[in-house]
Amino acid sequence: MAAGGLTNLLTMTWNWWLFGGLVLTTSLVSASTLIALPRGNPPYPATLQTDDPQAGSVLQPPSGTRVFIGRTKDLRRLTAPSPEGNRPGPLIMVITGMPGTGKTELAICAARALAARYPDGLFWLGLRTYAATESQLTSTAALRTLLNALNVPPDPNATSVTALSRTWRTATTGKKMLIVLDDADTAEQIRPLLPAAEESAILITTRHVLIGLDTDHSITLQPFTRSQAAQLAGAILRRAGLNDPQAVTAIAATFRLPLAIRQISDLKAANPGHDIRAASAGTISDETAAAFARSLAALTKPARLVLRRVAHYPGSLISAPIAAVLADQPADEATRLLATLYQRGLLVADNRTSGGYRMHDAVRAVALIESGKHDSSRHLATADERLFRYTNSTIDAMVLLLDSSDSVTYMDTDRGDSRMPPARHESDVAVLRWLDRQHADLLAVARRCLSAGSPYAWRLVYNLESYQRMRGFYTEIIELNSQALSLTQHTNDTLGQAAMHQSLGLVDMRTGNYLTALARFQTSLELYIQVGNRVGQAVIHHELCNVHKWLGNLAQARAHATFCFEVASSGDNLVEQAFAHSNLGILDRLEGSYTTAREHLARSMDLFERAGQRRGIGICHRQLGMLDKHLSRYHDAQAHLDQALALFQDLGDLMNQADTHYNLAVVHRGLGALATAHEHATTALALASQISHVQGQADAHTELARLAQSAGDHTTAHVHLRHAHNLHQRLQHARETEQPSPPPPLEPR
């Protein structure tokens, strides 16, 4: 097994480590004081602790192999001091070569050697150019991933490649970073991902010359010489405890591509009696196929079945549950068979995920040819349906742990295959880390599910949307939900149509398209009524309550909140009841009914505490602090707001942090602590600006103007007031676009 683990790491063309180290970013919501019921405002991601070995702001490279032979001169060229002179952008290095020549392994070694020169981060991104269409990483997804890794909060209005690239270049200005793009295809694919700083560098692997890319270093890898092939084969066999000069000579006489050399050496290490001299590869381009075909032929029937089925998996990370579901095997048997495939060098061990493996494109190609001979379309379709069902139940379980109100469970009682329960995690932090690592695979499965027309498609898409919205993958949300809506309309699935209109309405609301959002929600409500789904109706009433509160229509907001309260009161879901009480409490506070507001908010906090919903607890503390501030109970207000801020900081909730800092500024001004008030107001403005929170910026400027006025600095006060006025004008214009004459909000939110 040790020998097998050393092999295919050399040339794997895509890796999942790019999602393993994302610093968890924030969710963009429609209004800062609104407590979201199901789906309306996703929970904010928790901040990873510094002692977490998987935490960090960089996308780490894969582990690589311990046997690195034959590319030392190329490595020296890549790691030599950068050429002097002015460049219009970052240092660009390209490694070119045919499949199997070791491009990825060389890039791994170079990236590690260069990392110390780039203290602002090493970012490794696998583009998966030659994977199945649904598995490839689009430019928008790549940019969103890089921005998330750099801890840049998602901007719902930045969805195009141009807008995201502009944000990326702004975020990388002045930074010394190393970006590695593995498996690229065209210069057009690369240009949007270039960082802005001349002090940064980008390292690219590709199978052919990238026309139109002005490179500083370009290396083309050639097949090994016989001497190099013998050195590599001998080193691999010796690490496996096998000293066989005849086998080394036979391998070197037949194979020249590092990937093929590693594969056939693994086969010999796992089967010392195997006759290497009988191996024949033909031309160089046939080497890897010949080597992998030999290994596949030596497998048992169950192992071949697992290999064939996981070759059809659209994702990159192959786990025991995935293999078990696709091959219809018990989990322990799938675990054993995957270990066998790893030992034979047909899978690459992934030390970043316990029990996870990856498959090189060359292995996949051979396995798919074998599958075409033995697997019927009916068998493959059945395997896919098991995969779709398992993936849906897994995402649903993740969403439940993030926020027990944010799940498709109220629509669908199918909890997946009881033989293969979904993965469980101990905290919301672990869930978000898992989703960060798995997002590209989950996205690929969702696309496969849609193309297959599976009845699980809209359910899977619905569950995945809440995480994608949290991370800012708005382009992918619109793509998947629009396709799922078309599918549900074609199949007359009314419940699915309601859910898809709901999800698309949430995106419209986040991107400021309030009129479209209201139409989507109304359509969704009518469909939920049609199927008699009362809980779904309550969800939409909550969203309509949110929109109308944001627009200042408090009477309409209360009508929707009352419906939610009636539905929640008739059930036993603590989180739904907590949200219903908090909605009414917020409305009471906005309308000046402070006694009933306190009662609703106190009840809401109690329910959130019983349900363990920390974000809800934090917002209740903030609302109670605002309530005490209105009553001039400044010390009580400060106590509530301090508790709220601590929770929001722990959860990484930037929007509520901004609003709480603003509230604390007002309270400290009331207490006469003007310096402390100024610190909070300044922090509020910085946070609100960072996430394009217009109302928060307006509130912060207003408070800074008051503080400047108190200090006698009328010029500064005038500047802040002008900024606040301009921001309020923007908000008012957005409101008037949606309705003729909305009543103004009673106070800044």
N, C-alpha and C positions, 0 to 999 in steps of 0.2 A: 504493500500500500504506500510505503514511503516513496518507492521508485515511481509509482503511478502519479503521485502528487507532484513530482518534479517535472512532468513532461509537458502537457499541452499548455501550461501557463505561459510558455514561450510566445505563443502566437494568438492567444485569444483576442478577439477583435472588439469586444465590448465588455464592460464590467459594471456591476451594480454598486460599486463603492461610491459612485458619484452621488447616490442618494443617502449614503450612510452617515454623513457628517453635517447635514444641513442644520444651521442654527435656525431654531424655530421662529418664524415670523408671525405677523399679525393678520387678523381678518379685518376687512373693510366693511363697515356696516352703515345702515342708512341714517341713523341718528344716534348721537352719543349717549343719550339717557334712556334709550329704549331697551327694555329687557326683552330678549327674543324668546318667543315660544318655539315650538318645533320648527326647524329649518329657517326661521327668520333671521337669526343672528348666530352664526356658528360659534362655538366656544373658541377662545383664543388659545393658541398653542403655548404650552408651558416652556419656560426657559430651561435649557439643559444645564446641569451643574458642571462645574469645571472638572470635578473629579470623575466624571463619566467618561470611560475610555472611548465611547463612540461619539462623544460630543465634539464640537468644533465647527469653525466656519469654513473649512476647506473640504473639497471633494478629493479624497485621498486616492492615489493610484492603487492598482491591485498589487498583490504581494510579489508576484513574479516567481522565478525559479532560482534555486541556489546554484545551479550549474550554468554559468554564463561563459561561453567559449566561442571564439571566432569573430567577435565584433569589437574587440578592444580598440582598434584604430578608429573605428567609426565613433565609438563612445568618446574618445579623446577629442575628436573634431567637434562634437556637439557640446562638450563641457569646457572647451577652450575659452579664454577670456573673450568677451564680446568685442567685435570690431569697433574701433573708435570712429567718430563722425556723427553728424546730425542725421537722424532718421525721421521721417514723417509720422512714424508710429512705433509699435513695439518691435522687438527683435523677432523675426519669423524664421523658424527652422522646420524643414520638411524631411521626413523619412519616407522614401518610396521603395516599393518592391512587390514582387508577385506574392500571392498568398503562400504562407508557409516559410517565408524567409526570415522571420523573427523581428518584424517591425515593432510590434507591441512590446516585446521583451526589451529591445534596445531603448524604446521610449521610457519604459519603467526605470531602467538603470540610469538613464540620463536625467530624468525628472528628480530622482532621489539625490543624484550628485549635484544638481543645480539648485535644489530647494533652499539651501542656506543663503543664496544670493537674492532670494525674493521673499523677504520677511513678511510681506502682506498676504501671502497665501499661495498654495499650490492647488490648482483646480484641475481635476481629471474628468473629462467628459467623453463617454463612448457614444458615437453618433449612430452606430449600427446601420450603416449605409446599405450593406448587403444582406440584411435580415429581411424577413417578410415585411410587406408594406405596413401592416398594422403595428409592427414592432419598431419601426424606424423612429428616431428622435427628430421631430420637426424643429425648425429654427426657433419658432415661438416657444416651444417647450424647453429647448436648450437655453434660451435667454432667461426664461422664467426660473429655471433651475439655478442658473448662475446667480441671478439676483437674489433668490432665496438664500443661497449659500453665503452671499455677501451681506445678508441680513437687511436687505432693502425691502420694505413692506410692499405688498402688492398694490398696484394702482389699477383700479377696475377700468379706467379709461385708456390704459396703455395695453392694447391687445395686438396691434399689428407688429410685424417684424421691425419696421422703421421706428415705431414709438418705443418698443422695448430695447432696441439697439441704442437709441439715443439715451435712454435711462441707464443702460449698462455702461456706456462710455462716460456719462457724467459720474457714475458711482466709482469708476476705476481711475478717474483723473488723479494724477499724482501718486499712484500706488505702484509698488514694485511687486508684481505678481507673475506667476508662471501658469499659463493655461495650456493644458494638453488636450488635443482633440484627436481621438483615436478613430480610425476608419472613416476618413473624410472622402468625399467624391469630387466636389467642384469648388472653385474659388468663390462662387456666389454663396455657397453654403458656409464658407469661413468668414467672409467679410463682416457680417453683422455681429460676429462673436469676438472681433478684435477689441482688446482693451484700449483705452485712450492713451495711457502713459507711455512715453518713449522708454521709460525705465523698466517696463514689463517685457515679457517674452511669451511667445506662443510656439508650441511644438506640435506638429501635425504628422500623423501617419496616413498614408494613402497608397493605393495600388497603382496609381499612374500620376503623371505630371499634372499639376494643377495650373492650367493655363490662365494667365492673367493675374497671378499672385506674385508679387515682388518679394522673393525670399532672400534672406541673408545667408543661410546655410542650407544646402540641399544634398542629401545623401541617398544614393540608390544602392540597395542591398542586393547582392548577387548570391546564387547558390554557393554552398561550401565547396572547397576543394576536398579531395580525398583525405588529405591529412587533417583538415579541420573536422570532417565528418567522423574520422576515427577518434579524434580527441573527445568529441562530444559523446559518441556512443560509449567509449571506454569509461568516461567519467560517470555516466548514468548507470552503467552496469556495476561499476565498483561501489557506488553509493548503495546499490541494492545487495551488496555482498557477493557479487558474481564476477569472477576473474576469468574471462573467456576470450583470449586473443583471437581465436578463430571466428567467433561471432562478430567481434569488432571489425575484423578484416572484411567479413562478408557484408556487413551493414555498410561500411564505407565504400565497398565496391559497387553497391547498388543504389544507395540513396545519397542525395546531395542537399535536399531541403531540410533545414533544422527541424521543422515540424514532423516530417516523415521519419527522420532519424530518431527523434525522441519517441515517436509512436512505436516503431519497430523494436527499439531498445526496451521499451516498457513491456512489449509482448514477450520478448526474450526473458526479461527479469521475472515476469509472472509465470512463465512456462520455460524453465531452463532446458527442457528437452526439445523445445521447438526447433525445427531445422531452418535456420535463417537462410541458408544457401538456396533453399527452394523458393525464396521470395523474389519476385520479379516486378519491376515497376514500369518498364517501358520508357517513355519520355519523362523529362523533368516534371511537366505539368500533371502527369499521372501518378507521381510518387505518393502524394498524401492519400489519394483514393485507394491505391494499391495497399499501402500500409494499414489503413483503417479497415479495409475489406478483410485483410488477413486476421486482424484482431476480432472483428465481428464474427467471422466464421468459427473462431475458437470458443465462442460463448455457448452457454447452455440455452435451451429454448426459452425459459422464463426470463433470463437476462436479455436475450434478443428482443423479446416482447416489450420489456420496459424501455430499452433503448429506442425502439421504433416509435413507441407512443410519446416519449418525452421529446423526440425529435419534432413532433407536431406542435409542441407547446409554443405559443407565440411569444412568451416572455423569455428572459435570459437566466433567471435564477431557478434552478431545479431543486426542489426540496422533496423529502420523503412523502409528505401529504400530496403534493402535486403528482408525483410518480404513482402513488397508490390510487389516486382518483382516475388518472388517465388509463392505467393498466388494470384497474378493477382488482387491486390486490390489497391485502391487509397492510397496515402501516409498517409493522415490523418486518414483513417480507420485502416491502419496497425499500426499506432502509438497508437490508442485507444486499439486495440486488444492486442498488446504487453504489454500495461500497465495492462490490465486485467490478462494476464498470469503471469505477475510479482506479481500482488496482490494475486493471488492464490498460489504463491510459486513455480510455474513451470519454472520460469526464474529467473536468478540472475541479479540484477541491477549492471551495471558497471559504477561507479562514475568517471572513468578516461576518458570516452567518453560520451558526451551528448546524451542521448536517446539510449544508447547501452545496450545490455543484453547478458548473457551467459546461456548455458544450461548444466546441469549436465548430465553425461553419463547415469545415471539411468533414467532420464526423457526422454532422447533421445531414449533409448531402448524401453520404453513403447510407445512413440509416433510413432516409426517405426513399431511396431507391429500393432498399430492402422492404420497406413498408408497402410500396406499390405492388410488390409480389405477394404479400401475405395478408394485408389488411383491406377488408372491403370498405366501401364508402359508408355502409350502414354501421359497421363497427367503429369507424372514426367519428361519425356523427354522434353515436351514443357516448363515446369517450368525451367528446366536446361538451355534451349536455351535462355530464357529471362534473366536468371542470367548471362550467358556468354556474351550476348550482352551488358547488363548493365555494367558488370565489364570491358569489353573492352573499352567502351566509357568513363568510369570513369578514367582508367589508361591513356587513350589518352589525356583526359583533363588535368591530372596532368603533363604529359610530355610537353604539350603545354605551361603550365605556367612555368615549369622549363626552357625550351628553345624552343621557337616557331619554331625552325628548326628541332627539334628532335621528330618527330611524324610520325605515320603511316597515317596521314591525307592525304598526297599526293597520297596515294595508295587507300584509302578507304573512300568514302563519307558517309558511314553509321555512323550517330552520336548517335545511340542508341534510346531508347524509349523516345519520347518527353514528355510522362506523368511523367517520372521519370528522370529528368536531373541529370547528374553526380554532385558530390559535388564540390563546388567552394571554393577556398582559396585565401586569400588576398596577399600572398607573396610566393616566392620560399622557404623560411624557413618553412612556414606552410605546404607546399606541401611535403617537404622532411620529416617533422615530421609525417605527415599522412602516407606516404609510409613506414616509419620505423615501425609504429604501425601495419600496415595492411599487411606487406609483407608475413607473414606466411599464412594468409588467401588467399591472391591473388595467392600465389604459389599453394595452395590446389585447388583453383578454376581452375587454368591453367591445373593442372594435370587431374582434372575431365573432363575438356573440351577436352583434348587430348584423354583420354580414350573413350570419347563419339564419337570421330571422327567428332567433330563439325567444320563447315566451319569458325567459329570464332577463332579456336584454334591458327593458326599461327599469326593472328592479335594480339590476346591477349599476346602471347609469345613475339612477336616482341616489343610491347610497354613495357612490363615488363622488357625486357632485358636491356634497358638503365639504369634503376634504379639499377638493380642487378649488372651491371658492375661498376657502381659508388660506390657500397658498397662492392664489391669483392666477390659476390656469383657466382664465375665462374663455380663451379661444377653444380649448378642449371641451369646456362645458357646453358651449353653444353647438359645437360640432356634434357631440354625442347626443345631447338632448334633442336637437333638431331631427337627427336620424331616428332616434327612438320614438319621437312624436309621429313621424311619418309611418313608422312600423306599426304603432298602436292604432293609428287611423286606418291603415290597411287591414288590420286584423279585427277591427271594431272592438278594441279593448278600451272600454270607457274609463276604467280605473287608471290604466296606464296613461291615457291622454290627460286626465286630471293631474296626475303627478308630474308629467313633463311640462304642462303649462305652468304649474306651480314653480318648478325649478327655473324655467326660462324667465318667469316673472321676477324671481329673486335676482337674476343677473341684470335684468332691465332696471330694477330698483337700485342695485349697487352702482350701475353705470349712469344713473341720473335720468333714465328714460321713464319718468313716472307715469306718463299717460299710457305707454305701452304696458308697463307693469300692472297698472290698474285693470287694463283690458284682459291681460293674461290671468290675473287673479280672479276676475269675475267669471271668465270662461271656466277656469278650474273649479270655482265654487258651484257653478251650474252642473258640471259633470259629477262632482261629489254628491250633489243633491240627487242627481239622476240615479246613481247606484246606491243611494241610501247610506253613504259612509259619513256618519255624523262626526267622527273624530277628524276626518279629512276636512270637513266643513269648518270645524273649529280652527284648524291650522290656517286655513285661508282667511277666516275672519280675523285671526291674529295679525296676519300680514297686512290686511286692509286697515286694521287698527294702527299698525306701525306707520303706514303711508300717510294716513290722515292726521296722525299726531305730528308727523314731520311737516306736513303742509299747513298745520294750524287748525284743522277742522276737528276741534275737540268733541263736538256733539256727535259727529259720525264715528269718530274713534271710540267713543263710549258705547255706542250701539254695538259695534263689533266686539269690544272688550266684554260686554255683558253676555253676549252669546258664548264666548270662550269660557267665561266664568260658570255659566250654567252647565256646559258640557263637562268641564273639569270637576265640578261639584258632584256630578252624578257618577263619577268614576273613582278609582282608587290610585291614580297615578299622582304621586306626590309632586313631581316636577311640573306637571301640567297645572296642578292646583296652585303651586307656588308662582308660576308665571301669571296665572289668571289674577291672583291677588296683587301681584306687583304692578300689573297693567292698570288695575283700578286705583292702586295707591298713587301711581304717577299722575294719572288724570286728576285725582282729587287734589294732589299738591299743586298742579298747574292751575286748577280752578279755585285754589284758596281754601279748600275744605281740609284743613290740617289735621283735625282730630281723626276723621275717618281715614285720611291718608296714612297716618301713623299706625292705625289698627291694621290696615291691609298690608303695609310694609312689614310690620312686626310678624304678622301671620306668615307672610311670604318667606321671611328670613328663617323662621322656625321650620318651615317645610323644606327649604333649601338645605338647611343644616341636617335634617333627618335623611335627605336624599344624598348628601355629600356633594352637592353642586356648588363648588367654591366660587365660580364666577357669579352665580346668582346671589350668593351671600355678599360678595363684594359690591354689587350694584345696589343691593338693599341698604348696605351701610352708606353708600354714597347718597342715595335718595334721602335717607334719614338725616344725614349730615346737612343736605340742602334744606330739608324741612326745619331743622334746628336753627340754621342760619337765618331763615325767614323770621323766626321767632326771637332772634337776637340771643339765642343760647349758644354763644360762640364756643365755649369750652366743650360742651356736649357735641357740637358740630365738628370740632377739630378731632375729637376722639373717634367719631364714626368715620370721618374722612381719612384719618391716618390708617385705620384698619382696612378701609377700602383700597387705599393706595398700596399697602403691603401685599394684599391679595392680587391686585392687578399687575404689580411688578413681578410677583412670583409666577403668574400665568403668562407674562409677556404680552399683556393686553395694552397696546400703545394708545388706542383711542380712549379707553376709559382712564388710562393714566393721565393723558392730556386734560381731560375734563375734570378729573379729581384735583390735579395741580391747580387748575383755574379756580375750583371751588375753595381750595385751601388758601389761595391768594386772597380771595374775598373775605374769608374768615379771619385771616391774620391781619388784614387791613382793619377789620372791625375790632380786633384786639389791640390795635395800635402798633403791631410789629411790622412796620413798613418794609424793612430790609428783607425779612423772611417772605413777606407777601410778594415782593419784587422777584425773588428767586423762583417762587412757585409760578408766577405769571410768565416769566421768561422761559422756564422749562415747558410750561403748557404750550407756548407759542412754537417752540422748537419741535415738540412732538407732533403737534397738529399740522405743522408745515411738512414734516417728514412724511406723513401719510395722507396729505391733501385733504385734511379735515377742515372744510371751509368755515363751518360754524364755530369750531374750536379756535381757529385762527382769529375770527372776528371777536369772540369773547375775550381772548387773551389780549388783543390789541386794546379793547375797551378798558380792561382792567389796568393795563400798563398806562393808558392815558389818565385814568383816575389817580394812579400812584404818582405820575409825573406832575399832575396838577396839585396834588397834596404837597409835593416837594417844591412847588413854585416854578417848575420847569415847563413853562407854557409852550415853548417851541416843540419840545419832545411830545407833549400831550397832544398838540395839534397834529403832528405827524401820525401818531397812533390812531387818533380819531379818524383821520382821513383814510388810513388803511382799513379800519373797522367799517367805515361807511361804504367803501368800495366793495368789501366782502359781503356786507348785508345787501347791497344792490344786486350782486350776483345771485344770492339766495332768493331774493324777492323775484328776480326775473325767472328763475327756475320754477317758483311756485305759480307765478302768473301764467306760465306756459301751460300748466296743467289745469288751471281753473280760472274763471274771470276775476273773482274778487275774494280771495281767501282771507279770513281774519288773521291778523298778525299773531305770532306766538306771544304768550303772556310774558315770557322771559327767555333769555338765551338758554338753549339746551345744553 
